[in-house]
């Protein structure tokens, strides 16, 4: 771009986005961004995608960032309503540490009139959900602002950013100015202080009798180093919910999500006597800790890119702020150089994990029902998928069934809402992932309640030939909360759904519809679903799932939360539950 050239602001937006690792934009055109959309429609590199709701646009962009290595998801929205609709997805990316680039139009700045359509301060609105926001006023600010926003989004702890371009700047031509050269941010160099801390961390872990590893999304790109460290120490490995694809479930040292009594037996037992813990890329947030019910040893080595999380919930003996992609390879070298002989411990730990995993599988296999057994479903699904297939889930009971029963083996292949915990994520996330990576199979697993939030987005999948398969766990309830109500209340208030005709939703959106109502049909129905999806048509599979057996997560969290109440209140809650089981519920 030559200094002194004149171009419209919309053209400069397009040229800036074309310089970045962006393949798709998601959103809805409106009065304040139609000029940008006109330019996007002429781009040979960018594919603008029309969605049915901006919340879905944000979830789609989020899934692109999580699953497509090196790519960043982007939204192009109208101001005000477009931004507020997208807030759930922006908030999900904010708490999840996911880079997201939000481009929005803005009201005219060349008029003296107030109270224009969509006139709000978007920067105040987004202040708590973005790393930074920009508002350009001149043409020569557009490209530098978008490039700076991208660098901000992917640097340090990743997160969402927003750039506002007023509609009048989009429409008219202006001086483009000198355009800065762009290069992706490089990884930081290892500092002398970090090196010293890593030596101390290696010594602490090497001296432990029963060390363990706890890894989150921040470790998703250092799986080989994590494996090597675990094997060197003979240590069991647990993950967060978001970090389920940060360590392969097929590895003998893999235990499951979390290590509290809300974790599967293999994880709870493997960490019960731990005397040292290496935690990487995790904030020790509520879900993976079983509502903060885990026992963290005093000898904690905590590595995270965000210094604010270090020691926030559990004190760390060694707190290392930095990128796991830099720190973990160095820690691996120090540990391997120490000549640790952990072979016997590794074999013992692996044998314990294998026994506990098989015992838990046997529990699920013993579940007798005419409906679909969750474990048999996940076994059949895993068998039908390649290792690099992408699975998206939502927020609900199905989330924890997936965490406990589905085997995730490849990095960045299972994504879900976590700390922000927004329902409605699964379907649009599956579509976004499929559009960004059309050669890979993409599956969504969602509860019927969450499906109702964004299921109509399958219209977008059908329009763009995104052959996703959405397995809807259909039981007629908001099951995660309904199960939580049953224990203390013996009542279900506002958690029983009305009649949901999934076949009608599929027909309305252009998706195929299949029913999976028993275990005998698993292989045939899953195979048929993929055969249809491979033609580019989305598929809804109505799974008549058996929810009679509660997950370990649900059982453990209820016990942990109840245990925090004063004795008097615990007795009151238990007495109420007992009385309501004697007296017929209203």
C-alpha positions in Angstrom: 0.0 0.0 0.0 1.6 3.2 -1.1 1.8 6.2 1.2 -0.4 9.0 -0.1 -3.0 6.6 -1.7 -6.6 7.3 -1.0 -9.1 4.5 -0.2 -12.4 4.0 1.5 -12.2 3.0 5.2 -14.1 -0.2 4.3 -11.4 -1.1 1.7 -8.7 -0.6 4.3 -10.5 -2.8 6.8 -10.6 -5.6 4.1 -6.9 -5.1 3.3 -5.9 -5.2 7.0 -7.9 -8.4 7.6 -6.3 -10.0 4.5 -2.9 -9.6 6.1 -3.9 -11.7 9.1 -4.4 -15.4 9.6 -8.1 -15.1 9.2 -10.2 -17.2 6.8 -13.8 -16.3 7.8 -15.7 -13.5 9.3 -19.0 -14.1 11.1 -21.9 -11.7 11.6 -24.9 -9.9 10.1 -24.8 -6.9 7.8 -26.6 -3.7 8.9 -26.7 0.0 8.2 -23.4 0.6 10.0 -21.3 -2.1 8.3 -22.7 -2.8 4.8 -19.7 -1.0 3.2 -17.4 -3.4 5.0 -19.5 -6.4 3.9 -19.4 -5.2 0.3 -15.6 -5.3 0.4 -15.5 -8.7 2.2 -17.6 -10.1 -0.6 -14.9 -9.1 -3.1 -12.1 -10.7 -1.2 -10.3 -13.8 -2.5 -9.0 -14.6 0.9 -11.8 -13.9 3.3 -15.2 -15.6 3.4 -17.9 -13.6 5.2 -20.5 -15.9 6.8 -24.1 -14.8 7.5 -25.4 -16.1 10.8 -28.9 -16.0 12.4 -27.7 -14.4 15.6 -24.6 -12.5 16.6 -24.2 -14.7 19.7 -23.7 -17.6 17.3 -21.2 -15.5 15.3 -19.1 -15.1 18.4 -19.2 -18.8 19.3 -18.3 -19.7 15.7 -15.3 -17.3 15.8 -14.3 -18.7 19.2 -14.3 -22.3 17.9 -12.1 -21.2 14.9 -9.5 -19.8 17.3 -9.6 -23.0 19.5 -9.4 -25.6 16.8 -7.7 -24.2 13.7 -4.0 -23.9 14.6 -2.6 -20.5 13.7 -6.0 -19.0 12.7 -8.0 -16.4 14.7 -11.8 -16.0 14.7 -13.2 -12.7 13.6 -16.6 -11.0 14.0 -18.0 -8.2 11.8 -21.0 -6.8 13.6 -23.2 -3.8 13.7 -22.7 -1.5 16.8 -24.9 -1.7 19.9 -27.4 -4.5 19.3 -24.9 -6.6 17.3 -22.3 -6.2 20.1 -24.8 -6.9 22.9 -26.0 -10.0 21.1 -22.4 -11.2 20.8 -21.5 -10.6 24.4 -22.0 -14.2 25.5 -19.4 -15.4 23.0 -17.1 -12.5 23.7 -17.4 -13.2 27.4 -16.7 -16.9 26.8 -13.5 -16.0 24.9 -12.5 -13.6 27.6 -12.7 -16.0 30.5 -11.3 -18.9 28.3 -8.3 -16.9 27.2 -9.2 -17.3 23.5 -8.1 -14.7 20.9 -11.0 -13.0 19.1 -11.0 -10.1 16.7 -14.2 -8.0 16.8 -14.7 -5.4 14.0 -17.8 -3.2 14.5 -19.2 -0.3 12.7 -19.9 2.9 14.6 -22.3 5.8 14.3 -21.5 8.8 12.1 -18.9 11.2 13.5 -19.4 13.9 10.8 -22.9 14.9 12.0 -23.7 17.3 14.8 -26.9 15.3 15.7 -27.2 13.1 18.8 -29.4 10.1 19.4 -28.4 8.3 16.2 -29.4 4.6 15.8 -27.1 2.4 17.8 -25.6 5.3 19.7 -24.0 3.8 22.8 -20.4 3.8 24.1 -19.3 0.3 23.0 -15.9 0.8 24.7 -17.4 1.2 28.1 -19.7 -1.8 27.4 -16.8 -4.0 26.5 -14.2 -2.7 29.0 -14.5 -5.8 31.3 -14.7 -8.4 28.5 -11.8 -7.4 26.2 -8.1 -6.8 26.5 -8.3 -3.5 24.7 -10.6 -1.6 22.3 -9.8 0.9 19.5 -11.9 3.6 17.8 -10.5 5.1 14.7 -11.3 8.6 13.5 -9.1 8.8 10.3 -8.3 6.4 7.4 -4.6 6.2 8.3 -5.5 4.8 11.7 -7.5 1.8 10.4 -4.8 -0.7 9.3 -2.4 0.1 12.2 -5.3 -0.3 14.7 -6.5 -3.7 13.3 -2.9 -5.0 13.2 -2.3 -3.8 16.8 -5.6 -5.4 17.9 -4.6 -8.7 16.4 -1.2 -8.6 18.1 -2.9 -7.7 21.4 -5.4 -10.6 21.0 -2.7 -13.3 20.6 0.0 -11.9 22.9 0.4 -12.8 26.6 -2.8 -14.2 27.9 -4.9 -14.3 24.7 -8.4 -12.7 24.6 -10.9 -10.7 22.6 -10.3 -7.2 21.2 -12.5 -4.7 19.4 -12.0 -2.1 16.7 -14.8 0.4 15.9 -14.9 2.1 12.5 -17.5 4.9 12.1 -19.8 4.4 9.2 -18.8 7.7 7.5 -15.1 6.7 7.6 -16.0 3.4 5.9 -17.9 5.2 3.1 -15.6 8.0 2.0 -12.1 7.9 0.7 -9.2 9.2 2.7 -5.4 9.2 2.9 -4.3 5.6 3.8 -0.9 6.8 5.1 2.1 4.6 5.6 1.2 1.0 6.4 3.4 -0.7 9.0 4.9 -4.1 8.2 3.2 -7.0 9.9 4.7 -10.1 11.4 3.2 -12.5 14.0 4.5 -11.9 17.5 7.4 -14.2 18.3 7.6 -16.3 21.5 9.4 -14.5 24.3 12.9 -15.5 25.3 13.5 -17.5 28.5 14.8 -15.1 31.2 17.5 -15.7 33.7 15.0 -15.5 36.5 12.7 -18.0 34.9 15.7 -20.4 34.3 16.6 -20.2 38.0 13.0 -20.9 39.0 12.8 -23.9 36.6 15.9 -25.4 38.2 14.3 -25.1 41.6 11.0 -26.6 40.2 12.8 -29.5 38.7 14.6 -30.2 42.0 11.3 -30.0 44.0 9.5 -32.4 41.6 12.3 -34.8 41.3 12.5 -35.1 45.1 8.7 -35.9 45.4 7.5 -39.4 46.3 4.1 -39.0 44.6 4.1 -36.1 42.1 1.2 -35.3 39.9 0.5 -33.0 36.9 -2.6 -30.8 36.4 -2.9 -29.2 32.9 -5.3 -26.8 31.4 -5.8 -25.1 28.0 -2.6 -23.2 28.5 -0.7 -26.4 27.9 -2.7 -27.5 24.8 0.3 -26.7 22.5 3.0 -28.5 24.5 1.5 -32.0 24.7 4.8 -33.8 23.8 6.6 -32.0 26.6 3.8 -32.7 29.1 4.0 -36.4 28.2 7.8 -36.5 28.6 7.6 -34.8 32.0 4.9 -37.1 33.2 6.8 -40.2 32.1 10.0 -38.9 33.6 8.4 -38.4 37.0 6.1 -41.4 36.8 3.3 -38.9 37.6 -0.5 -39.2 37.0 -2.0 -36.4 34.8 -5.3 -34.7 35.3 -6.8 -32.0 33.1 -9.2 -29.1 33.4 -12.5 -29.3 31.4 -11.1 -26.9 28.8 -7.8 -28.7 28.8 -9.2 -32.2 28.0 -7.3 -32.2 24.8 -4.1 -31.1 26.4 -3.2 -34.7 27.3 -4.2 -37.8 25.4 -6.7 -40.0 27.2 -5.0 -43.1 25.7 -1.8 -42.5 27.6 -1.4 -44.8 30.6 -0.8 -41.9 33.0 -4.0 -40.0 32.0 -6.6 -40.0 34.8 -9.4 -37.7 33.8 -10.8 -34.2 34.6 -9.9 -32.8 38.0 -8.8 -34.7 41.0 -11.3 -33.9 43.7 -14.2 -36.2 44.8 -16.0 -34.7 41.8 -13.5 -36.4 39.5 -13.6 -40.0 38.2 -12.2 -42.6 40.6 -9.0 -43.0 38.7 -8.2 -39.3 39.1 -9.4 -39.0 42.7 -7.3 -42.0 43.8 -4.2 -41.2 41.8 -3.9 -37.8 43.5 -5.1 -38.7 47.0 -1.6 -39.0 48.4 0.2 -36.6 46.2 3.1 -34.6 47.8 3.9 -32.4 44.8 2.0 -31.0 41.9 3.0 -29.3 38.6 0.1 -27.2 37.4 0.4 -25.7 33.9 -2.0 -23.4 32.1 -4.8 -23.6 34.7 -6.4 -21.1 37.0 -7.7 -23.8 39.5 -11.2 -22.5 38.6 -14.5 -23.9 40.0 -15.3 -26.6 37.5 -12.1 -28.7 37.4 -11.5 -28.3 41.1 -15.0 -29.7 41.9 -16.1 -26.4 43.4 -12.7 -25.9 45.0 -12.9 -29.2 46.7 -9.6 -30.6 45.7 -6.6 -31.1 48.0 -3.5 -29.3 46.5 -0.2 -30.2 48.1 2.0 -27.6 49.7 4.7 -28.3 47.1 2.9 -26.7 44.2 4.7 -25.5 41.0 2.3 -23.3 39.2 3.0 -22.2 35.6 0.7 -19.8 33.8 0.9 -17.0 31.3 -1.2 -14.8 33.5 0.6 -13.7 36.6 -2.6 -12.8 38.4 -3.8 -16.4 38.7 -0.6 -17.6 40.4 -1.4 -18.4 44.0 -4.9 -16.9 43.7 -6.8 -20.0 44.9 -4.0 -22.2 46.2 -0.6 -21.0 47.4 2.3 -22.0 45.1 5.8 -22.8 46.4 7.2 -21.9 43.0 5.1 -19.5 40.8 6.3 -19.2 37.3 4.7 -16.5 35.0 5.3 -17.2 31.4 4.2 -19.0 28.2 4.1 -22.8 28.6 5.5 -23.1 25.1 8.7 -21.6 26.4 8.8 -22.9 30.0 7.7 -26.5 29.6 10.4 -27.6 27.1 13.0 -26.0 29.4 11.6 -27.8 32.5 11.6 -31.0 30.6 15.3 -30.7 29.8 16.1 -30.0 33.5 14.1 -33.0 34.7 15.5 -35.4 32.1 19.0 -34.2 32.9 18.4 -35.1 36.6 18.5 -38.8 35.8 15.3 -39.6 37.7 14.6 -43.4 38.0 10.8 -43.4 38.1 10.2 -46.6 36.1 8.8 -48.6 39.0 6.6 -45.7 40.1 5.4 -45.1 36.5 4.3 -48.8 36.1 2.6 -48.8 39.5 0.7 -45.6 38.9 -0.3 -46.7 35.4 -1.6 -50.1 36.7 -3.7 -48.3 39.4 -5.2 -45.9 36.8 -6.0 -48.8 34.5 -7.8 -50.8 37.2 -9.8 -47.8 38.3 -10.8 -46.8 34.8 -12.0 -50.3 34.0 -14.0 -50.4 37.3 -15.7 -47.2 36.4 -16.4 -48.4 32.9 -17.9 -51.6 34.4 -20.3 -49.4 36.5 -21.6 -47.7 33.3 -21.8 -50.9 31.3 -24.0 -52.4 34.1 -26.5 -49.7 33.6 -29.6 -51.5 32.4 -32.0 -49.4 30.2 -34.0 -49.5 27.0 -32.6 -46.1 26.2 -29.0 -45.3 25.0 -26.3 -46.1 27.4 -23.9 -43.0 27.6 -20.7 -45.1 27.7 -21.7 -47.3 24.8 -22.6 -44.2 22.8 -19.2 -42.6 23.4 -17.4 -45.8 22.6 -19.2 -46.1 19.3 -18.6 -42.5 18.5 -14.9 -42.7 19.2 -14.7 -45.8 17.0 -16.3 -43.9 14.1 -14.1 -40.8 14.3 -10.5 -40.2 13.2 -8.2 -39.0 16.0 -8.2 -35.4 14.5 -12.0 -35.1 14.3 -13.4 -32.1 16.2 -16.0 -32.5 19.0 -17.9 -29.5 20.4 -20.0 -29.7 23.5 -22.3 -27.3 25.4 -23.1 -26.6 29.0 -25.1 -29.3 30.7 -25.1 -32.9 32.0 -23.8 -34.1 28.6 -20.7 -31.9 29.2 -19.6 -34.0 32.2 -20.6 -37.3 30.5 -18.3 -36.3 27.7 -15.6 -35.4 30.1 -15.8 -38.7 32.0 -16.6 -41.1 29.2 -15.2 -39.8 25.8 -11.6 -40.4 24.9 -9.9 -37.3 23.6 -6.5 -38.1 22.0 -5.4 -35.1 19.9 -4.8 -31.4 20.9 -7.5 -28.9 20.1 -10.1 -31.5 19.2 -12.6 -31.0 22.0 -13.9 -27.5 22.8 -16.6 -26.4 25.1 -17.8 -23.4 27.2 -16.0 -23.3 30.6 -15.7 -20.5 33.2 -18.2 -18.2 31.5 -20.3 -21.4 31.0 -22.7 -20.1 28.4 -25.4 -22.4 27.0 -25.9 -22.4 23.3 -22.2 -22.8 22.4 -22.2 -26.3 20.8 -24.0 -25.9 17.5 -22.5 -22.6 16.3 -19.0 -23.8 17.5 -19.4 -26.9 15.4 -20.3 -24.9 12.4 -17.4 -22.5 12.8 -14.9 -25.3 13.2 -16.3 -27.1 10.1 -16.2 -24.0 7.9 -12.6 -23.3 9.0 -11.5 -26.9 8.5 -13.8 -28.6 6.0 -11.7 -31.7 5.5 -12.2 -32.8 9.1 -15.3 -34.4 10.6 -17.0 -32.2 13.2 -19.4 -33.4 15.8 -21.6 -31.6 18.3 -22.9 -33.1 21.5 -25.6 -31.0 23.1 -28.5 -31.3 25.5 -32.0 -30.6 24.3 -32.2 -27.5 26.4 -29.0 -26.0 25.1 -29.9 -27.1 21.5 -33.1 -24.9 21.7 -30.9 -21.8 22.2 -29.0 -21.9 18.9 -30.3 -25.0 17.0 -31.8 -22.8 14.3 -28.2 -21.9 13.4 -28.2 -25.2 11.4 -29.8 -23.0 8.7 -26.3 -21.5 8.4 -24.7 -24.9 8.2 -27.1 -25.9 5.5 -26.6 -22.7 3.5 -22.8 -23.0 3.5 -22.6 -26.8 3.1 -21.1 -27.4 6.6 -21.8 -31.1 7.1 -21.8 -31.2 10.9 -23.4 -34.0 12.9 -25.3 -32.8 16.0 -26.1 -35.4 18.6 -28.9 -34.1 20.8 -29.2 -35.8 24.2 -32.9 -35.8 24.5 -34.5 -36.4 27.9 -36.9 -33.5 28.1 -35.2 -31.6 31.0 -32.4 -29.2 31.8 -30.7 -32.2 33.2 -27.7 -30.8 35.0 -29.8 -28.4 37.1 -32.7 -30.9 37.3 -30.5 -33.5 38.9 -29.1 -30.8 41.3 -32.7 -30.0 42.3 -33.7 -33.6 42.9 -31.2 -34.2 45.7 -32.0 -31.3 48.1 -35.6 -30.4 46.9 -37.1 -33.6 45.4 -38.8 -31.1 43.0 -38.0 -29.8 39.5 -38.8 -26.1 39.1 -38.5 -24.6 35.6 -36.2 -27.4 34.5 -38.7 -29.6 32.6 -39.0 -28.7 29.0 -42.1 -28.5 26.9 -42.6 -30.9 24.0 -39.6 -30.5 21.6 -40.0 -31.9 18.1 -36.5 -32.1 16.9 -37.6 -33.5 13.6 -39.4 -30.2 12.9 -36.4 -28.2 13.7 -34.3 -30.3 11.4 -36.8 -29.9 8.6 -37.0 -26.2 9.1 -33.3 -25.7 8.9 -32.5 -28.1 6.1 -30.8 -30.7 8.2 -31.3 -34.4 8.0 -33.0 -36.1 11.0 -32.2 -39.5 12.5 -33.3 -41.2 15.7 -31.0 -43.2 18.0 -33.2 -44.8 20.6 -31.2 -47.9 21.8 -27.8 -49.4 21.9 -28.3 -51.9 19.1 -28.7 -49.0 16.6 -25.5 -47.2 17.6 -23.2 -48.3 14.8 -25.8 -48.1 12.1 -27.2 -44.7 13.0 -23.8 -43.1 13.6 -22.6 -44.5 10.3 -25.6 -43.1 8.5 -25.2 -39.7 10.1 -21.6 -39.4 8.8 -22.5 -40.7 5.4 -25.1 -37.8 5.1 -22.8 -35.2 6.6 -20.0 -36.1 4.2 -22.3 -34.8 1.4 -22.3 -31.4 3.0 -25.7 -31.6 4.7 -25.9 -31.1 8.5 -27.5 -33.9 10.5 -29.5 -33.9 13.8 -29.4 -37.2 15.6 -32.1 -37.4 18.3 -30.4 -39.5 21.0 -32.8 -41.0 23.6 -30.1 -40.9 26.3 -30.3 -42.7 29.6 -29.6 -40.1 32.4 -30.5 -42.4 35.4 -26.9 -42.6 36.5 -25.4 -39.4 37.7 -21.9 -38.4 36.8 -19.1 -38.3 39.4 -18.9 -34.6 38.8 -22.6 -34.0 39.8 -22.4 -36.2 42.8 -19.1 -34.8 44.0 -20.0 -31.1 43.6 -23.3 -31.5 45.5 -21.5 -33.1 48.4 -18.7 -30.5 48.4 -21.1 -27.6 48.3 -23.4 -29.0 50.9 -20.4 -29.7 53.2 -19.6 -26.0 53.3 -22.9 -25.1 54.9 -23.0 -24.7 58.7 -24.2 -27.9 60.5 -27.6 -26.4 61.3 -28.3 -25.5 57.6 -27.0 -28.9 56.5 -29.4 -30.7 58.8 -32.3 -28.4 57.6 -31.5 -29.2 53.9 -31.3 -32.9 54.6 -34.4 -33.0 56.7 -36.3 -31.2 53.9 -35.1 -33.6 51.3 -36.2 -36.6 53.5 -39.6 -35.1 54.2 -40.3 -34.4 50.6 -39.5 -38.0 49.7 -42.0 -39.2 52.3 -44.7 -36.7 51.3 -45.6 -36.7 47.6 -44.1 -33.8 45.7 -46.5 -31.1 44.6 
